[in-house]
Amino acid sequence: MKKCILLCYFVVFSCFSQQVQFAHKVIKYSTDLGGKQFGIKRILGKPDAFPQGGSSPNAWTPKNALDGYEFVEVAFEKPQTVKQVAVFENLNAGCVVKIGVDTGNGKYQTVWYRKRDWKTPSYKSTLQSDRSYYFGRKRRKIEKSPDVNVNPAIEYAILETAVANVVAVRVEFNFALIPGQKQIDAIGISDSENPILVNVNSHSKYEKLPYAKVLFLDELTPVNPTISHDGKKLFITNFKDGKDEIYSFTKDVNGNWSNKVLEKTLNSNNSYNYVEHTGANFLLKGGNPTTKGNTNSGFELFAPTTTGYQSLGAVKISAYNNYDDTADATMTTDGKTLVMAIETDFTQGGTDLYFTHKKEDGTFGLLQNMGKIINSASDEGMCHLLSDNKTLLFSSNGFSTYGDYDIFITYRLDDTWKNWLEPVNLGTKVNSNDFDGLPFYDEHSEQLYFISMQEGNQVLKTINLPKNILKQE
């Protein structure tokens, strides 16, 4: 009898050398929701929603994922011997019922199947909308389906006899076996019985860092930490009495942030007052209202003065468009290139990172997507560009993370601004099992500042992160 191992994603495995491939191409499938998010192509490549599990736009959600029958056939880049097929089910796992392999003749040989447990009743949908799905985007008005217990797991199907020259796999599902929403993150094959490992793309050097510490700032609930260009002033935003207000702190003789000041000239509106980036002679701030269909981005440039800050005018972008009410932004040291996180018709799915260059008239040109390497089907944003104009910190929930949003680092490879190294997670000393985002790196003190959720509270954290560790490998 074929053997099956269904193991939760958080179990740690020992693994010897093995040949592993993930699905490279979709051959055939039963149903698809379509679109960039939750579509069938989200099943390709290595897992995106593991080891954290849970609902993800980077996973395939079929139309009958609540209570029906579905299948998918996927090809692999190279033929190989297969002893194991791993199916990554990131929501309510346990619905794989049959697996077949193709050795090049176009026919699928059944190599594994699940015995029916007649004691377990099949689940039937009770949604009035007949399998409508909620994508988490504000503009999509469709009914939410239950996640139930989430229960992510990997179905490790161990073949009784290894099969040589496998080029494709067919996986069949009965989603009526388990209640709740279902999603499939990835399909992998191996020539070994050792379970395929799932790792966050991080680096061992980040695990040698000290743990990040909470920085308390006079009972404020901080958002958007930003350090001035000379490293002497810390800006944060605090929400109070229905207003987003920018405060600043300066360092005392002991190196602690003190002397809290309400920056009145920067709090021009009630909402979205954030200092996004600072240069030698400018400061980039959000907070201006936007109107769809014009060039106003909602951002404004300020110059420091002896008494505060003076507006240099709004940041205007050709054909600016954003589905959301807010955006994130950072700039090069010369102010000539703007990087933004917004959602448009050209995103890979959710919020993506874009760039635009300044024109001769002082406005910025069309925003261009920075590519699939750093933009997933989920959300990327909260970006900070270092002074070398190549090292970029940002937050995302679209790659394998340790929790919710994690902080990543990537490096620009050329002057097109479209070629970047695969993002690397900053590891568990920075990222927790909850939200971690809004990073800002102070190159003077070599400290990383960011916002984290801790026991349900929003806190400002800091960690000593030497420049040599941030360097591109």
Secondary structure, 3 states (H helix, E strand, C coil): CCEEEEEECCCCCCCCCCCEEECCEEEEECCCCCCCCCCHHHHCCCCCCCCCCCCCCCCECCCCCCCCEEEEEEEEEEEEEEEEEEEEEEECCCCEEEEEEECCCCCCEEEEECCCCCCCCCCCCCCCCCCCCCCCCCCCCCCCCCCCCCCCEEEEEEEEEEEEEEEEEEEEEECCCCCCCCEEEEEEEECCCCCCCCCCCECHHHHHCCCCEECCCCCCCEEEEEECCCCCEEEEEEEECCEEEEEEEEECCCCCEEEEEECHHHCCCCCCCEEEEECCCCEEEECCCCCCCCCEEEEEEEEECCCCEEEEEEEEECCCCCCCCCCEEEECCCCCEEEEEECCCCCCCCCEEEEEEECCCCCECCCEECCCCCCCCCCEEEEEECCCCCEEEEEECCCCCCCCCEEEEEEECCCCCCCECCCEECCCCCCCCCCEEEEEEECCCCEEEEEEEECCEEEEEEEECCHHHHCCC
